[in-house]
């Protein structure tokens, strides 16, 4: 499943970032978000807006288009 299929408040583990844009993937890794990282969906905005996720004690927002390429599994 991908990150866009997860409900707000649920925690998941990232399993694959290979399909994510190279620059976005590099930025996520720089922030400590990589395969094996636990993330929690904090907020989603309507009409295709960004997803706010919390990982490694920080909150970041990513575009829905990019979140759709992040593969996850239940934690």
MITORFI-523815 format. One line per 4 residues: number of its first residue (from 1); their letters; for each residue x, y, z of N, C-alpha, C. Coordinates in steps of 0.1 Angstrom, whole numbers, plus 2048, in hexadecimal, padded with zeros to 3 digits. Last residue first. Example, Ala and Ser with C-alpha at 12.3 -4.5 7.8 and 13.67 -1.06 7.14 Angstrom:
<recs>
2 = sa = 880,7EA,847,889,7F5,847,881,800,84F ~ 884,7C7,84E,87B,7D3,84E,884,7DF,84E
</recs>
This chain:
<recs>
75 = xxxx = 81A,7F9,86F,825,7F8,879,822,7EE,884 ~ 813,7EF,84D,80E,7F2,85A,81A,7F0,864 ~ 828,7FE,834,821,7F3,839,81D,7F6,848 ~ 82C,811,815,82C,80F,823,826,802,827
71 = xxxx = 83B,824,7FB,835,817,7FF,837,816,80E ~ 835,842,7EB,83C,83C,7F7,834,830,7FC ~ 826,84D,7D7,831,844,7D3,838,83E,7DF ~ 814,85E,7E4,80E,852,7DD,819,849,7D8
67 = xxxx = 824,873,7EC,81F,869,7F6,81A,85D,7EF ~ 825,881,7D4,831,87B,7D9,82D,870,7E3 ~ 80B,88B,7D2,811,884,7C7,81D,87C,7CB ~ 808,899,7E9,800,88D,7E8,806,884,7DD
63 = xxxx = 826,8A7,7F7,81B,8A7,7ED,815,899,7EC ~ 82C,8A9,81A,830,8A4,80C,824,8A4,803 ~ 839,8B8,837,82D,8B7,82E,833,8B2,820 ~ 844,8AC,857,846,8B2,84A,83A,8B0,841
59 = xxxx = 84F,8AD,878,843,8AD,86F,847,8B3,862 ~ 864,898,88C,861,8A4,884,855,8A2,87B ~ 86B,880,898,868,88C,8A1,866,899,899 ~ 86C,86D,884,878,872,88A,877,87E,892
55 = xxxx = 84F,87A,875,859,870,875,865,875,87C ~ 82F,881,86A,838,883,875,842,877,875 ~ 821,893,84E,825,887,855,82E,88A,860 ~ 807,8A0,83B,811,8A3,846,814,896,84D
51 = xxxx = 802,8A3,819,801,89A,825,80B,89F,82F ~ 7F3,8BD,805,7FE,8B5,80A,7FA,8AC,816 ~ 7D4,8B8,7F1,7DE,8BF,7F8,7E9,8B6,7FE ~ 7BE,8AE,7E3,7CC,8AA,7DF,7D7,8B2,7E5
47 = xxxx = 7A8,8B8,7F1,7AA,8BB,7E3,7B9,8B9,7DF ~ 7B3,8BD,814,7AA,8B9,809,7AE,8BD,7FB ~ 7D0,8B0,825,7C7,8BB,821,7BE,8B7,815 ~ 7D6,89D,842,7D5,89D,833,7CC,8A9,830
43 = xxxx = 7ED,897,85D,7E2,89F,857,7E2,89D,848 ~ 7FD,882,866,7F7,88C,870,7EC,893,86A ~ 807,862,864,800,86C,85D,7FA,875,867 ~ 827,858,86F,819,859,872,813,865,86A
39 = xxxx = 841,840,869,83B,84D,867,82C,84D,86B ~ 85F,830,86E,851,831,872,84C,83F,870 ~ 876,824,855,872,82F,85E,863,82E,861 ~ 87B,812,842,87C,80D,84F,878,817,85A
35 = xxxx = 88A,828,82B,884,81B,82D,886,817,83B ~ 889,849,83A,88D,83F,830,886,832,832 ~ 88F,867,846,883,85F,842,887,856,837 ~ 8A2,87A,84C,8A2,86E,853,896,865,851
31 = xxxx = 8A5,88F,83B,89D,891,847,89C,885,850 ~ 8B2,883,826,8B9,88D,82E,8B2,890,83B ~ 89D,874,81C,8A8,86D,823,8B0,877,82B ~ 88D,889,811,888,880,81C,893,879,823
27 = xxxx = 89F,892,7FD,89B,89B,808,895,893,814 ~ 8A1,87C,7ED,8AD,881,7F3,8A9,88A,7FF ~ 886,87A,7E4,88B,86F,7EC,898,874,7F3 ~ 885,892,7D5,87C,891,7E1,882,886,7EA
23 = xxxx = 897,88C,7C1,899,897,7C9,891,896,7D6 ~ 88A,875,7B5,898,874,7BA,89A,87F,7C4 ~ 869,86B,7BD,872,874,7B6,87F,875,7BD ~ 863,849,7C7,862,858,7CA,86C,85F,7C1
19 = xxxx = 868,82F,7C4,85F,835,7BA,85E,844,7BC ~ 877,827,7DB,87D,827,7CE,875,82E,7C3 ~ 870,825,7F5,870,832,7EF,875,833,7E1 ~ 860,80D,809,866,810,7FD,865,81E,7F8
15 = xxxx = 856,80C,823,85D,800,81E,864,803,811 ~ 84F,81C,842,852,81E,833,85A,812,82F ~ 835,813,857,843,813,854,846,814,845 ~ 81C,828,868,820,81E,85E,830,81E,85D
11 = xxxx = 801,831,87C,80F,830,87A,813,825,871 ~ 7E5,847,878,7EB,83A,877,7FA,83B,875 ~ 7DC,861,876,7DE,85C,883,7E5,84E,883 ~ 7C9,85D,858,7CF,867,862,7D0,860,86F
7 = xxxx = 7CE,83F,845,7C6,849,84C,7CE,851,856 ~ 7DE,838,826,7DE,837,835,7D6,842,83B ~ 7E2,83B,80C,7D7,832,810,7D6,831,81F ~ 7F8,84A,807,7EB,851,806,7E0,848,80A
3 = xxx = 80E,838,80A,80B,841,815,7FD,848,813 ~ 803,818,7FD,80B,824,7FD,806,82E,808 ~ 808,7F4,800,800,800,800,809,80C,800
</recs>
